[in-house]
């Protein structure tokens, strides 16, 4: 059973920052970067795996390394940290030009997660419902993909966004240039949960995971 651990505000190094960006200056922010996915795509192609599930697993792996991207806040404003968070991701229905949102339990084993995600995507590709699963847990974070567009900036404007603490990620179209392939990657996060340092670390670690794909894609 997935649980969350209450944060001890009396000893939390982030207490002042959290209270400032939650109460005095409610603030979310987003950043868009370009990631090199050359080695990643080569590794996925060589094994016959699917690119999208591999992207989702890589992101979920880095997210679950760091507490700041697993923060939850209850109705009274008390923060806690989930033991694990699971990725929720979109699947496009080309006939209807609509999408469904599905979630998969995170597994540190890429092959196990990959097969689970592939089955979900196949099952719900023709879904007429936005949320076809009935068992979505609280501890999910969002990933969406826009493979038809290369972008240099992407922002979500969420009305109740100041009460949303788990990260949101958006993937863009691959671009080939000078023998390398890149992909735009957007991150949105509540400033009370994570600072620029934490987001930079996440991005840099994700780049490393993509670069080392031949070690985990199988």
N, C-alpha and C positions, 0 to 999 in steps of 0.2 A: 504493500500500500504506500502510495506516495504521500509524504507529509511535508509540512513546512515548519521551520524553526523560528520562533519569535526572536527578534533582535533585541538585545539588551541595550536600551538607549543610554544607560548610565556609563557604559564602557565603549560604546560604538564610536569609532574615530570619525565617522561620517555624520554624526548627530547634527552638528550645527549646519552643515551643508544641506542635509536632508530637510531640516526644518525650514531653512531659508527658501529653498526651491519648491517646497510643498506648500508653505503657508504665506510667507511674505512676498515672494516673487514666483508664483507658479510658472513653470517653464519647461517646455519640451524643446528638443532641437533635432535637426537632421543633418546628415553629411552624405555626400555622394563621392565615391572614389572609383578609380579604374583598377581592376584586378587583372593580373596576367594569369590566364587559364590554359596556356599552351600545353604544359606537361599534363595537366589535369585531363584535358580533352583527349590527348594521345593515349593516356592510361585507360580511360573509360572505353575508348574505341577498341583498343587492343583486347579487352576482356569481354566485349559485347554487352557490358552493363548499360543502363540508361543514365543519361546525363542529369536530368532533373532530380531524380531521387538521390544521386550522388552529391549534387549541389546542396540539397536539403540536409543530408546527413553531415556534410562538412560544416555547415553553419551551426547545426544543432550540437555538434561535438564541441565547437569552440564556445558557444553560448553556455553549455553546461560545465565548462571549466571555471566559470567566474560567477561569484555570488551576485554581483551588481546587476547581472542580466537575468536573475531569477528572483527579483524582489516582488513581494506582494504587499499590499496595504489594505487593511480592513476598513470598515465603515467608520471606525473611531479614529482612524489615522495611524494605527499601530503597524509598523513594518515587520515583515518576516521574510524568510528566504525558503523557497521551495528546494527540496532535495534534488529534484530533477524537473526539467520542463520539456514538453514535447512539441515538435513542430506541427503547425497547422499551415497547409499550403493549398494553392489554387489548382484546379484542373479545368481546362477550357473545353467547352462544348462547341465545336466549329459549326454545327448545323444551326443551332439557336443563337450563336454568338453571345453566349452567356457563360458564366463560370460557376463552379461549385467549390466549396471550401471543405477540405477533408483534413483529418489529423492522423498521425501515426505515432505509436509509442516509441520514444527514442530508445535505441539499442546501441551500445558501444561497438557491437559487431556490425561492420558495414554490410556484409552479405545478408545477414538476417534482416536488418532494417531495409535494405534495398528491395528484397523480395516482398516484404510487407507493403512498401510504398508502391511498387509496381502493380501489385494486385489492387490496391485502393484506386489508383489512377485509372486502371482498366475498368474497374467496376463502376466508377462514377463519372466516366467520360461523357456519358449521355444523360446524366442526371438533369432533371428539370427543377430540382430544388437547390437552393444556394447552400444549405447545410443538410446534406443527406444522411449524416450520421446522427444518432440520437444520444450518444454517450460521450459527447465532448467534455473533457474535464476542465477545471479552472486553470490548471497549470499548463496552458498552451501559449505559444508565441507565434506570430504570423510571418509567413513568407509568401510573397507573390512574385510572379514572373511576367515580364513584358518582352518576350523574345522577338517581337516585331519592331522594336524601337531602341535605338541607341540614344541615351540621354546623358547629360552632364550635370543634371540636378533633378531631384525628385522630392517633393514635400507632400505630406498628408496633412490635411487640416481637419482634425477630429474635434467635434464640439465638446465631448467630455474627455478630451485628451489629457487634461491635467490630473485625471484620476486613473490613467492607464500607465502602468509601470514596466511591463514586459516589452522587450524590443520588437520592432517591426522592420522587416527587410524586404527590399524590392530588387529584383534582378533584371538586367536589360539584355539587349541584343549583343551577340558576339561580333567583334570587329577584327579583321585580319590586317596587319600592317607590318611590313618588313620582317616577315617570317614569324611573327608572334601574334597570338590571339588574346584580346582583352575583352573585359566585360564590365559594364557599369554596375555598381553595387551601392545601394542606398540604405542607410541605417537611420532609424528614428527611435529616440529613447527619451525618457523623462530625466530631466537634469537632476532631480532629487535622487535618482537611482545611480546615475553614472555621469562622470565628467568626460571631457575630451580625452584625457589620458586613457581612460578605460575603453572608450570607443576606438582609439588609435591602436591600443593593444589587441583588441578583438580583430580589427581589420588586418593588422600585421600577422597575427596568428592564423587567420583564415588564409591569407596569402601563402603562408608556409604549408598549411594543410593541402592546398591546391598543388603547390609545387612538388610535394612529396607523395602525390597520388599513387605512383607506382608501388608504393610500400603498403597501401591499404586497399586499393581497388583490386578485388580478386573475385 
